[in-house]
């Protein structure tokens, strides 16, 4: 027995969980279990791969299926580890990630760059027509072949060695970026001395700020946490302009070169390394390499779409700024935008977004909105299981059932912000649905809603309500998966396709039947005023200039960094960023990019490099799909079954765009998106 396996005695990752839904045994998992499980898992999988390459004959079963069966121990450990890294990290956990990151990269390269293994896959791929495979098996073979080509299995020995070194270094830098950014977000939280400075906030919001300060030992103070994006939701309510400026400036300074946790040096290093890696593959830059296996195919296609939208977005943003300027004698700045936008919204549409919070109570929105819409559409039902132990006391488990009462999976909701959780919102898998191992899905949604004081209701904003529906769209993609193999389960699709189902789920927020069921005053239970609904619908294109320009600026920054060639040397991040935005006409101070480079964790720590464009790319499909639902009768079981059968349940088991065509009956068109965004 090897040392790695000896260290696995009594390790909870050693065997498949015997708990319901194979949820990991969180009550038993301790920090000291991760590294032994990681090393033993790597060792075990390499032995499994050797057993495959030692086979004298090459078949789909003894190669592709055998690869799908390999690495189970490693997968169990990593799914839990990286879920905790994002939702509840600690300095010691970060230290483990620093050790794991380069070794995991090397381990994956040892498999994907294995010449003997690639030779087997290639021989199967080249004789696909003679193998008599069904559609799902044939697509899995296609995916493996493309994965290995994209990983560099076809490269020469020397290039593969260089590639392995590059991958290890990039993985270290990705982990370090995330670590520094999380620390900087904590450091840049704004401390407020008096309650008078918080004028405009609700009692619950003030109490939340007070609780945040007390948690850090700042008795008598108030704390406003820094968000991972540019700005803060509280900017729409705070009347104190000087405080709004402090909050926005702190937000824009995350990762700045003058901060102890400066991320600029990491950006310059990692973009250079990614460009060098792309050159090994014969690509001009990382963006060309990365998009070659996405639905967009190349950066030229992406720029063609973004260019059409950018000019209109900037023009609309300037019109919006002119309207805002009528509300103040001070020149409109980025910290003023949300505040005066809400005043215009009240004047023009008779909408008070802050007042809406009293109609959006988290539990009601979740059960009678998000879950209700899913039940009406797909027939699935939910039952909370407080007896199931999750990875954190605030993470709640819900059992999900099919219409016939059979078990579908487990949903975990982790809704509140905390210092140990990274910013933003996301979906994770703890168990991937697949028939190969007979596993049902366990999926998690993480949000960052400020937690109110004990006993107080959690009143959320319209934006947070949208995020809740959005992330649950990802959860549905995982829960409704019905595929044979783990590799194609749930959200295992292209980066520029994965946001599509989640964006579609946002349509139900204002759908009359859904809205009437969940939007109720948290005290009186009065229904959401009908005139507000009409005003929201009338204002759907309101402030879209700001929203679109802010998003496009970030997507363009992502492409600019990753269209650099290996021989281009950038000296200063801020200068480069300014020029990239100027080139697109989007360097507009009142509307800062949603993510400045220094805190753009999506692309420097989150796997979206040269892929942030995917949100609007997916929105083309989303907007067209929303039109289909409206034309077809909306929230009906028939429509839900069609969407589930033709798209959501298929995961990544067939070509994504073919999947969309099977659902829609044709390719997507852009007109619904342009109409939605007022362009």
C-alpha positions as CSV (number, residue, x, y, z in Angstrom):
1,X,0.0,0.0,0.0
2,X,1.3,3.5,-0.9
3,X,1.9,6.3,1.6
4,X,-1.0,8.2,0.0
5,X,-3.4,5.4,0.5
6,X,-2.2,4.7,4.0
7,X,-3.0,8.3,4.9
8,X,-6.6,7.6,3.9
9,X,-7.5,5.5,6.9
10,X,-10.8,6.9,8.3
11,X,-10.8,9.7,5.7
12,X,-14.5,10.5,4.8
13,X,-13.5,10.9,1.1
14,X,-12.2,7.4,0.9
15,X,-15.5,5.8,-0.2
16,X,-18.7,7.0,-1.8
17,X,-21.0,8.7,0.7
18,X,-23.7,6.4,2.1
19,X,-25.9,9.4,3.0
20,X,-29.0,10.3,1.1
21,X,-28.2,11.6,-2.4
22,X,-24.6,10.8,-1.6
23,X,-24.3,14.2,-0.1
24,X,-20.7,14.5,1.3
25,X,-20.5,13.6,5.1
26,X,-19.8,17.2,6.1
27,X,-20.2,16.4,9.8
28,X,-17.1,14.2,9.5
29,X,-15.0,16.3,7.0
30,X,-12.2,18.2,8.6
31,X,-9.5,20.4,7.0
32,X,-6.8,17.7,7.5
33,X,-8.7,15.3,5.3
34,X,-8.3,17.4,2.0
35,X,-4.6,16.9,1.3
36,X,-4.5,13.1,1.9
37,X,-7.6,12.7,-0.2
38,X,-6.1,14.9,-3.0
39,X,-2.8,13.0,-3.2
40,X,-4.4,9.5,-2.9
41,X,-7.0,10.6,-5.5
42,X,-4.3,11.6,-7.9
43,X,-2.4,8.4,-7.4
44,X,-5.5,6.3,-7.8
45,X,-6.5,8.0,-11.0
46,X,-3.1,7.7,-12.6
47,X,-3.2,4.0,-11.9
48,X,-6.6,3.8,-13.5
49,X,-5.3,5.6,-16.6
50,X,-2.3,3.2,-16.8
51,X,-4.7,0.3,-16.6
52,X,-6.5,1.8,-19.7
53,X,-3.4,2.3,-21.7
54,X,-2.1,-1.2,-20.8
55,X,-5.1,-2.8,-22.6
56,X,-4.0,-4.4,-25.8
57,X,-7.2,-3.7,-27.6
58,X,-9.0,-0.3,-28.0
59,X,-12.7,-0.1,-27.5
60,X,-15.1,2.7,-26.5
61,X,-15.9,0.8,-23.3
62,X,-12.3,0.1,-22.2
63,X,-11.1,3.6,-23.1
64,X,-13.8,6.3,-23.0
65,X,-16.2,4.7,-20.5
66,X,-13.2,3.6,-18.4
67,X,-12.0,7.2,-18.3
68,X,-15.4,8.4,-17.1
69,X,-15.2,5.9,-14.3
70,X,-11.7,7.0,-13.2
71,X,-10.9,9.6,-10.6
72,X,-13.9,9.2,-8.4
73,X,-11.9,9.7,-5.1
74,X,-10.3,12.9,-6.5
75,X,-13.6,14.2,-7.8
76,X,-15.3,13.7,-4.4
77,X,-12.6,15.6,-2.6
78,X,-12.3,18.5,-5.1
79,X,-16.0,19.1,-5.4
80,X,-16.2,19.7,-1.6
81,X,-12.9,21.5,-1.4
82,X,-13.6,24.1,-4.1
83,X,-17.2,24.6,-2.9
84,X,-15.8,25.5,0.5
85,X,-13.0,27.7,-1.1
86,X,-15.7,29.9,-2.6
87,X,-18.3,29.9,0.2
88,X,-16.5,29.5,3.5
89,X,-12.7,29.9,3.2
90,X,-10.0,30.6,5.8
91,X,-6.3,31.3,5.8
92,X,-5.5,27.6,6.4
93,X,-7.9,26.6,3.6
94,X,-6.2,29.1,1.3
95,X,-2.8,27.6,2.2
96,X,-4.1,24.2,1.1
97,X,-5.4,25.7,-2.2
98,X,-1.9,27.2,-2.8
99,X,-0.4,23.7,-2.5
100,X,-3.1,22.0,-4.5
101,X,-3.4,24.4,-7.4
102,X,-0.1,23.7,-9.3
103,X,-0.2,20.0,-8.4
104,X,-3.8,19.6,-9.7
105,X,-2.7,21.3,-12.9
106,X,0.2,18.9,-13.3
107,X,-2.0,16.0,-12.6
108,X,-4.5,16.9,-15.2
109,X,-1.7,17.5,-17.7
110,X,-0.3,14.0,-16.9
111,X,-3.6,12.6,-18.2
112,X,-4.6,15.0,-21.0
113,X,-1.0,15.0,-22.4
114,X,-0.5,11.3,-22.1
115,X,0.5,10.2,-25.7
116,X,-0.6,6.6,-25.3
117,X,-4.0,7.6,-24.0
118,X,-4.5,10.2,-26.7
119,X,-3.5,7.6,-29.4
120,X,-6.4,5.4,-28.2
121,X,-8.9,8.3,-28.2
122,X,-7.7,9.4,-31.7
123,X,-8.1,5.9,-33.1
124,X,-11.6,5.7,-31.8
125,X,-12.5,9.2,-33.1
126,X,-11.2,8.5,-36.5
127,X,-13.3,5.4,-36.8
128,X,-16.4,6.8,-35.2
129,X,-18.6,5.8,-38.2
130,X,-17.7,2.1,-37.7
131,X,-18.3,2.0,-34.0
132,X,-22.1,1.9,-34.1
133,X,-22.4,4.4,-31.2
134,X,-25.6,6.1,-30.1
135,X,-25.9,9.9,-30.2
136,X,-24.8,10.4,-26.6
137,X,-21.8,8.0,-26.8
138,X,-20.7,9.5,-30.1
139,X,-20.8,13.0,-28.7
140,X,-18.9,12.0,-25.6
141,X,-16.1,10.6,-27.8
142,X,-16.2,13.9,-29.8
143,X,-15.9,15.8,-26.5
144,X,-12.9,13.8,-25.3
145,X,-11.1,14.2,-28.6
146,X,-11.6,17.9,-28.6
147,X,-10.7,18.2,-24.9
148,X,-7.4,16.5,-25.5
149,X,-6.6,18.5,-28.6
150,X,-7.5,21.7,-26.7
151,X,-5.3,20.5,-23.8
152,X,-2.3,19.9,-26.2
153,X,-2.1,16.1,-26.5
154,X,-1.2,16.5,-30.1
155,X,1.8,18.7,-29.4
156,X,5.5,17.5,-29.5
157,X,7.2,16.3,-26.4
158,X,9.1,19.6,-25.9
159,X,5.9,21.6,-26.3
160,X,4.1,19.4,-23.9
161,X,6.7,19.9,-21.2
162,X,6.6,23.7,-21.8
163,X,2.8,23.6,-21.6
164,X,2.8,21.7,-18.3
165,X,5.1,24.3,-16.8
166,X,2.9,27.1,-18.1
167,X,-0.3,25.5,-16.7
168,X,1.2,25.1,-13.3
169,X,2.3,28.7,-13.1
170,X,-1.0,30.0,-14.3
171,X,-2.9,27.9,-11.8
172,X,-0.8,29.3,-9.0
173,X,-1.5,32.9,-10.1
174,X,-5.2,32.3,-10.5
175,X,-5.4,31.1,-6.9
176,X,-3.2,34.0,-5.6
177,X,-5.4,36.5,-7.4
178,X,-8.6,35.2,-5.7
179,X,-6.8,35.2,-2.3
180,X,-5.6,38.7,-2.6
181,X,-8.9,40.1,-3.9
182,X,-10.9,38.6,-1.0
183,X,-8.5,40.1,1.5
184,X,-8.6,43.4,-0.2
185,X,-12.4,43.4,-0.2
186,X,-12.3,43.0,3.5
187,X,-9.7,45.7,4.0
188,X,-11.7,48.2,1.8
189,X,-15.0,47.9,3.7
190,X,-16.1,51.4,4.6
191,X,-16.4,52.2,8.3
192,X,-19.1,54.8,9.1
193,X,-19.0,56.6,12.5
194,X,-22.5,57.8,12.9
195,X,-26.0,56.6,12.1
196,X,-26.9,60.1,10.7
197,X,-24.5,59.4,7.8
198,X,-26.7,56.4,6.8
199,X,-29.7,58.6,6.1
200,X,-31.8,57.0,3.4
201,X,-31.3,53.4,4.5
202,X,-34.0,51.3,6.1
203,X,-33.9,50.2,9.7
204,X,-32.9,46.7,8.7
205,X,-30.1,47.9,6.4
206,X,-28.7,50.1,9.2
207,X,-29.0,47.2,11.6
208,X,-27.1,45.0,9.2
209,X,-24.3,47.6,8.9
210,X,-24.1,47.8,12.7
211,X,-24.0,44.0,13.0
212,X,-21.2,43.8,10.4
213,X,-19.2,46.3,12.3
214,X,-19.7,44.5,15.6
215,X,-18.6,41.3,14.0
216,X,-15.2,43.0,13.5
217,X,-15.1,44.4,17.0
218,X,-16.0,47.9,15.8
219,X,-18.6,48.7,18.5
220,X,-20.6,51.8,17.9
221,X,-19.6,51.9,14.2
222,X,-21.3,50.8,11.0
223,X,-19.7,48.7,8.2
224,X,-20.5,48.8,4.5
225,X,-18.9,45.8,2.8
226,X,-17.2,46.2,-0.5
227,X,-18.9,44.2,-3.3
228,X,-16.9,42.3,-5.9
229,X,-18.3,44.5,-8.7
230,X,-18.1,48.3,-9.2
231,X,-20.4,50.1,-6.8
232,X,-22.7,49.0,-4.1
233,X,-26.5,48.5,-3.9
234,X,-26.7,51.0,-1.0
235,X,-25.7,53.8,-3.3
236,X,-29.2,54.0,-4.6
237,X,-30.5,55.0,-1.2
238,X,-27.8,56.9,0.7
239,X,-28.5,60.7,0.7
240,X,-25.0,61.5,2.0
241,X,-23.0,62.3,-1.2
242,X,-19.6,62.3,0.5
243,X,-20.3,58.8,1.8
244,X,-21.5,57.6,-1.6
245,X,-18.2,58.9,-3.0
246,X,-16.2,57.0,-0.3
247,X,-18.0,53.8,-1.1
248,X,-17.6,54.0,-4.9
249,X,-13.9,55.0,-4.7
250,X,-13.2,52.1,-2.3
251,X,-15.0,49.8,-4.7
252,X,-12.9,51.0,-7.7
253,X,-9.7,50.6,-5.7
254,X,-9.9,46.8,-5.1
255,X,-6.5,45.3,-6.1
256,X,-5.0,48.7,-6.8
257,X,-1.2,48.9,-7.2
258,X,-1.0,51.0,-4.1
259,X,-2.8,48.4,-2.0
260,X,-1.0,45.7,0.1
261,X,-3.0,43.1,-1.9
262,X,-2.1,44.5,-5.3
263,X,-3.3,42.3,-8.1
264,X,-1.8,44.2,-11.0
265,X,1.4,42.2,-11.1
266,X,-0.6,39.0,-11.3
267,X,-2.6,40.3,-14.2
268,X,0.5,41.2,-16.2
269,X,2.1,37.8,-15.5
270,X,-0.9,35.6,-16.2
271,X,-1.9,37.4,-19.4
272,X,1.6,36.9,-20.7
273,X,1.7,33.3,-19.7
274,X,-1.7,32.6,-21.3
275,X,-0.5,34.3,-24.6
276,X,2.6,32.1,-24.5
277,X,0.4,29.0,-24.0
278,X,-1.8,30.0,-27.0
279,X,1.3,30.3,-29.2
280,X,2.2,26.7,-28.4
281,X,-1.0,25.7,-30.1
282,X,-0.5,27.9,-33.1
283,X,-3.0,30.6,-32.1
284,X,-2.2,34.3,-32.2
285,X,-3.5,34.9,-28.7
286,X,-5.4,33.4,-25.8
287,X,-8.7,34.7,-27.0
288,X,-8.4,32.9,-30.3
289,X,-7.3,29.7,-28.5
290,X,-10.0,29.9,-25.8
291,X,-13.0,30.7,-28.1
292,X,-12.0,28.0,-30.7
293,X,-14.1,25.4,-28.8
294,X,-16.9,27.8,-27.8
295,X,-20.1,28.4,-29.7
296,X,-18.7,31.8,-30.8
297,X,-15.7,30.1,-32.5
298,X,-13.4,33.2,-32.7
299,X,-13.0,36.7,-31.3
300,X,-13.9,38.3,-34.7
301,X,-17.5,37.0,-34.3
302,X,-17.7,38.4,-30.8
303,X,-16.4,41.8,-31.8
304,X,-18.9,41.9,-34.6
305,X,-21.7,41.6,-32.1
306,X,-20.3,43.8,-29.4
307,X,-19.5,46.6,-31.9
308,X,-23.1,46.7,-33.0
309,X,-24.2,47.3,-29.4
310,X,-21.5,49.5,-28.0
311,X,-22.2,52.7,-29.9
312,X,-25.9,52.6,-29.0
313,X,-25.1,51.7,-25.3
314,X,-22.8,54.7,-24.9
315,X,-25.3,57.0,-26.6
316,X,-28.1,55.8,-24.4
317,X,-25.9,56.1,-21.3
318,X,-25.2,59.8,-22.2
319,X,-28.9,60.5,-22.6
320,X,-29.5,58.9,-19.2
321,X,-26.8,61.0,-17.7
322,X,-28.4,64.2,-19.1
323,X,-31.7,63.2,-17.5
324,X,-29.9,62.6,-14.1
325,X,-28.2,66.0,-14.3
326,X,-31.6,67.7,-14.0
327,X,-31.7,66.4,-10.4
328,X,-28.5,68.1,-9.2
329,X,-26.3,71.1,-9.7
330,X,-23.2,68.9,-9.1
331,X,-21.7,67.1,-12.2
332,X,-23.0,63.6,-12.3
333,X,-20.4,61.1,-11.1
334,X,-20.4,57.3,-10.8
335,X,-21.4,57.6,-7.1
336,X,-24.4,59.6,-8.0
337,X,-25.8,57.4,-10.8
338,X,-27.8,54.9,-8.8
339,X,-29.2,57.6,-6.3
340,X,-30.6,59.9,-9.0
341,X,-31.7,57.0,-11.2
342,X,-34.1,56.0,-8.4
343,X,-35.4,59.6,-8.3
344,X,-36.0,59.6,-12.0
345,X,-37.6,56.2,-11.7
346,X,-40.0,57.6,-9.1
347,X,-40.8,60.7,-11.2
348,X,-41.1,59.0,-14.6
349,X,-42.6,55.7,-13.7
350,X,-43.9,56.2,-10.2
351,X,-41.5,53.5,-9.0
352,X,-39.8,53.4,-5.6
353,X,-37.4,50.4,-5.8
354,X,-36.4,50.8,-2.2
355,X,-40.1,50.5,-1.1
356,X,-40.4,47.3,-3.2
357,X,-38.1,45.6,-0.7
358,X,-41.1,45.3,1.7
359,X,-42.7,43.0,-0.9
360,X,-39.7,40.9,-1.5
361,X,-39.1,38.8,1.7
362,X,-36.5,36.1,1.0
363,X,-38.4,33.1,2.3
364,X,-41.6,34.1,0.4
365,X,-39.6,34.9,-2.8
366,X,-37.9,31.5,-2.5
367,X,-40.8,29.3,-1.8
368,X,-43.7,31.1,-3.4
369,X,-41.8,32.6,-6.3
370,X,-38.7,30.6,-7.4
371,X,-40.0,27.2,-6.3
372,X,-43.5,28.0,-7.4
373,X,-42.5,28.8,-10.9
374,X,-40.4,25.6,-11.2
375,X,-43.4,23.6,-10.0
376,X,-45.8,25.2,-12.4
377,X,-43.4,24.7,-15.3
378,X,-41.8,21.3,-14.6
379,X,-44.0,19.7,-12.0
380,X,-41.2,19.4,-9.5
381,X,-41.7,20.1,-5.8
382,X,-39.5,21.0,-2.8
383,X,-39.2,20.0,0.8
384,X,-36.8,21.5,3.2
385,X,-34.6,19.0,5.1
386,X,-33.1,20.7,8.2
387,X,-32.0,17.2,9.3
388,X,-29.4,17.1,6.5
389,X,-26.0,18.5,7.5
390,X,-24.4,20.9,4.9
391,X,-21.1,22.6,4.7
392,X,-22.2,25.7,6.8
393,X,-25.0,26.4,9.3
394,X,-26.5,28.9,6.9
395,X,-26.5,26.5,3.9
396,X,-30.0,24.9,3.8
397,X,-30.9,21.6,2.1
398,X,-34.1,21.1,0.1
399,X,-35.2,17.7,-1.3
400,X,-36.5,18.0,-4.9
401,X,-39.1,15.6,-6.3
402,X,-40.5,14.8,-9.7
403,X,-44.2,15.2,-10.4
404,X,-44.7,11.5,-9.8
405,X,-43.1,11.7,-6.4
406,X,-39.8,10.1,-7.4
407,X,-36.6,11.7,-6.1
408,X,-34.9,14.2,-8.4
409,X,-32.1,15.6,-6.4
410,X,-31.0,17.9,-3.6
411,X,-30.8,21.7,-3.7
412,X,-28.7,23.7,-1.2
413,X,-29.3,27.4,-0.8
414,X,-26.6,29.5,0.9
415,X,-28.0,33.1,0.7
416,X,-26.2,35.4,3.1
417,X,-22.9,37.3,2.8
418,X,-20.0,36.6,5.2
419,X,-16.4,37.5,5.3
420,X,-15.3,34.0,4.5
421,X,-17.4,33.9,1.3
422,X,-16.2,35.4,-2.0
423,X,-18.4,38.1,-3.6
424,X,-21.1,37.7,-6.2
425,X,-23.5,34.8,-6.8
426,X,-22.9,31.3,-8.3
427,X,-24.0,27.7,-8.6
428,X,-21.8,24.7,-7.6
429,X,-22.2,21.0,-7.9
430,X,-21.5,18.6,-5.1
431,X,-22.7,15.5,-6.9
432,X,-23.2,15.4,-10.7
433,X,-26.2,13.6,-12.0
434,X,-25.3,10.6,-14.2
435,X,-26.7,7.1,-14.9
436,X,-23.2,5.6,-15.1
437,X,-22.9,5.6,-11.3
438,X,-26.7,6.0,-10.7
439,X,-26.2,9.4,-9.0
440,X,-28.7,12.1,-8.5
441,X,-27.6,15.7,-8.5
442,X,-26.7,17.8,-5.4
443,X,-26.4,21.5,-6.5
444,X,-25.7,24.7,-4.5
445,X,-26.7,28.3,-5.0
446,X,-24.6,31.0,-3.3
447,X,-25.7,34.6,-3.0
448,X,-24.4,37.5,-0.9
449,X,-27.5,39.0,0.7
450,X,-26.8,41.1,3.9
451,X,-28.0,39.1,6.9
452,X,-30.5,41.0,9.1
453,X,-30.3,40.9,12.9
454,X,-31.7,37.8,14.5
455,X,-35.5,37.6,14.3
456,X,-35.8,40.2,11.6
457,X,-37.1,39.4,8.1
458,X,-34.7,39.3,5.2
459,X,-36.0,42.0,2.8
460,X,-34.3,41.9,-0.6
461,X,-34.0,44.3,-3.5
462,X,-35.4,43.7,-7.0
463,X,-31.8,43.1,-8.2
464,X,-31.3,40.5,-5.5
465,X,-34.6,38.9,-6.4
466,X,-33.4,38.7,-10.0
467,X,-30.2,37.1,-8.9
468,X,-32.1,34.5,-6.9
469,X,-34.1,33.5,-10.0
470,X,-31.0,33.6,-12.2
471,X,-28.9,31.4,-10.0
472,X,-31.8,29.0,-9.6
473,X,-31.9,28.7,-13.4
474,X,-28.4,27.3,-13.1
475,X,-29.6,25.0,-10.4
476,X,-32.4,23.7,-12.6
477,X,-29.9,23.0,-15.4
478,X,-28.1,20.7,-12.9
479,X,-31.2,19.3,-11.2
480,X,-33.0,18.4,-14.4
481,X,-30.0,16.8,-16.0
482,X,-30.8,13.3,-17.4
483,X,-27.5,12.0,-19.0
484,X,-25.4,8.9,-18.8
485,X,-22.0,10.4,-18.2
486,X,-20.6,12.8,-15.6
487,X,-18.6,14.6,-18.3
488,X,-21.8,15.9,-19.9
489,X,-23.9,16.4,-16.8
490,X,-26.0,19.5,-16.1
491,X,-24.1,22.8,-16.8
492,X,-21.1,21.0,-18.5
493,X,-21.6,23.0,-21.6
494,X,-19.6,25.8,-23.4
495,X,-19.0,28.9,-21.3
496,X,-20.9,31.1,-23.8
497,X,-23.9,28.8,-23.5
498,X,-24.0,28.1,-19.8
499,X,-25.7,31.4,-18.8
500,X,-28.6,30.9,-21.2
501,X,-30.9,28.7,-19.0
502,X,-30.3,30.9,-16.0
503,X,-31.2,34.0,-17.9
504,X,-34.4,32.4,-19.2
505,X,-35.4,31.7,-15.6
506,X,-35.5,35.5,-14.9
507,X,-38.5,35.9,-17.1
508,X,-40.8,34.5,-14.3
509,X,-40.1,37.4,-11.9
510,X,-42.8,39.6,-13.3
511,X,-45.0,36.9,-14.8
512,X,-48.4,37.8,-13.4
513,X,-49.2,34.3,-12.0
514,X,-45.8,34.1,-10.3
515,X,-45.6,37.7,-9.1
516,X,-49.1,37.5,-7.5
517,X,-48.0,34.5,-5.6
518,X,-44.8,35.8,-4.0
519,X,-44.7,39.6,-4.1
520,X,-46.6,40.3,-0.9
521,X,-46.0,42.9,1.8
522,X,-44.1,41.2,4.6
523,X,-46.4,42.5,7.3
524,X,-49.8,43.1,5.7
525,X,-49.5,40.5,3.0
526,X,-50.9,43.1,0.5
527,X,-50.1,42.1,-3.0
528,X,-47.6,43.9,-5.1
529,X,-49.4,47.0,-6.5
530,X,-50.6,46.5,-10.0
531,X,-49.5,50.0,-11.0
532,X,-45.9,49.1,-10.0
533,X,-46.0,46.0,-12.2
534,X,-47.1,48.1,-15.1
535,X,-44.5,50.7,-14.4
536,X,-41.8,48.1,-14.2
537,X,-42.8,46.7,-17.5
538,X,-42.9,50.2,-19.0
539,X,-39.5,50.9,-17.6
540,X,-37.8,47.6,-18.9
541,X,-35.5,49.6,-21.1
542,X,-34.9,52.3,-18.4
543,X,-31.2,52.6,-17.4
544,X,-30.3,50.0,-20.0
545,X,-27.6,52.4,-21.4
546,X,-25.8,52.3,-18.1
547,X,-26.3,48.5,-17.6
548,X,-25.2,47.6,-21.2
549,X,-22.3,50.0,-21.3
550,X,-21.0,48.8,-17.9
551,X,-21.2,45.2,-18.9
552,X,-19.8,45.7,-22.4
553,X,-16.8,47.6,-20.9
554,X,-16.0,44.5,-18.8
555,X,-16.4,42.1,-21.7
556,X,-14.1,44.3,-23.9
557,X,-11.5,44.5,-21.1
558,X,-11.5,40.7,-21.0
559,X,-11.0,40.4,-24.8
560,X,-8.3,43.2,-24.8
561,X,-6.2,41.4,-22.2
562,X,-6.5,38.1,-23.9
563,X,-5.9,39.4,-27.5
564,X,-2.4,40.4,-26.4
565,X,0.3,38.3,-28.1
566,X,3.2,36.7,-26.3
567,X,5.7,39.4,-27.4
568,X,3.6,42.4,-26.2
569,X,4.8,43.8,-22.9
570,X,2.3,45.9,-21.0
571,X,3.8,48.1,-18.3
572,X,0.8,49.5,-16.5
573,X,-2.6,48.0,-16.0
574,X,-4.5,51.3,-15.7
575,X,-3.0,52.8,-18.9
576,X,-3.9,49.6,-20.8
577,X,-7.4,49.5,-19.4
578,X,-8.0,53.2,-20.3
579,X,-6.8,52.6,-23.9
580,X,-8.9,49.5,-24.4
581,X,-12.1,51.3,-23.3
582,X,-11.2,54.3,-25.4
583,X,-10.9,52.1,-28.5
584,X,-14.5,51.1,-28.0
585,X,-15.8,54.5,-27.0
586,X,-16.7,53.2,-23.5
587,X,-14.3,55.1,-21.3
588,X,-17.0,57.1,-19.6
589,X,-16.4,58.0,-16.0
590,X,-20.0,58.2,-14.8
591,X,-20.5,54.6,-16.0
592,X,-17.4,52.6,-14.8
593,X,-16.9,49.1,-16.1
594,X,-18.7,46.5,-14.1
595,X,-15.3,45.0,-13.2
596,X,-12.0,46.8,-13.4
597,X,-9.1,44.5,-14.3
598,X,-7.8,44.5,-10.8
599,X,-10.9,42.8,-9.4
600,X,-12.1,41.0,-12.4
601,X,-12.1,37.6,-10.7
602,X,-14.3,36.0,-13.4
603,X,-11.3,36.1,-15.8
604,X,-8.3,36.1,-13.5
605,X,-9.5,33.5,-10.9
606,X,-12.8,32.1,-12.1
607,X,-12.4,30.3,-15.4
608,X,-14.1,32.9,-17.6
609,X,-10.9,34.2,-19.4
610,X,-11.8,35.4,-22.9
611,X,-15.3,34.3,-22.0
612,X,-17.1,37.1,-20.2
613,X,-18.8,38.1,-23.5
614,X,-20.8,34.9,-22.9
615,X,-23.4,36.6,-20.8
616,X,-24.7,38.7,-23.7
617,X,-23.9,36.0,-26.2
618,X,-26.2,33.7,-24.2
619,X,-28.8,36.5,-23.8
620,X,-29.4,36.4,-27.6
621,X,-30.7,32.8,-27.0
622,X,-32.4,33.8,-23.8
623,X,-34.4,36.7,-25.4
624,X,-35.4,34.5,-28.3
625,X,-36.5,31.8,-25.9
626,X,-38.6,34.2,-23.9
627,X,-40.4,35.2,-27.1
628,X,-41.1,31.5,-27.7
629,X,-42.6,31.1,-24.2
630,X,-44.8,34.1,-24.7
631,X,-46.0,32.9,-28.1
632,X,-46.6,29.4,-26.8
633,X,-48.7,30.2,-23.8
634,X,-46.1,30.9,-21.1
635,X,-46.0,29.1,-17.8
636,X,-47.4,25.7,-18.7
637,X,-46.4,22.1,-18.1
638,X,-46.4,21.5,-21.9
639,X,-43.9,24.3,-22.4
640,X,-41.9,23.2,-19.4
641,X,-41.7,19.6,-20.6
642,X,-40.5,20.8,-24.1
643,X,-37.8,23.0,-22.6
644,X,-36.8,20.2,-20.2
645,X,-36.8,17.4,-22.7
646,X,-35.1,19.2,-25.6
647,X,-32.6,21.3,-23.7
648,X,-32.2,21.3,-19.9
649,X,-32.2,17.5,-19.4
650,X,-29.6,17.1,-22.2
651,X,-26.7,18.8,-20.3
652,X,-23.8,18.8,-22.6
653,X,-24.6,15.4,-24.2
654,X,-25.2,16.9,-27.7
655,X,-24.0,20.0,-29.6
656,X,-25.3,23.1,-27.8
657,X,-26.5,25.0,-30.8
658,X,-28.2,21.9,-32.2
659,X,-29.9,21.5,-28.8
660,X,-31.2,25.1,-29.1
661,X,-32.4,24.4,-32.7
662,X,-34.2,21.2,-31.5
663,X,-35.9,23.4,-28.9
664,X,-36.7,26.5,-30.9
665,X,-37.1,24.9,-34.4
666,X,-34.6,27.3,-35.9
667,X,-31.4,29.3,-35.1
668,X,-31.7,32.3,-32.7
669,X,-32.2,35.8,-34.0
670,X,-30.9,39.0,-32.3
671,X,-34.0,41.3,-32.6
672,X,-35.6,40.2,-29.3
673,X,-32.3,41.1,-27.5
674,X,-32.0,44.5,-29.1
675,X,-35.6,45.3,-28.3
676,X,-35.2,44.2,-24.7
677,X,-32.2,46.6,-24.2
678,X,-33.9,49.5,-25.9
679,X,-31.5,49.5,-28.9
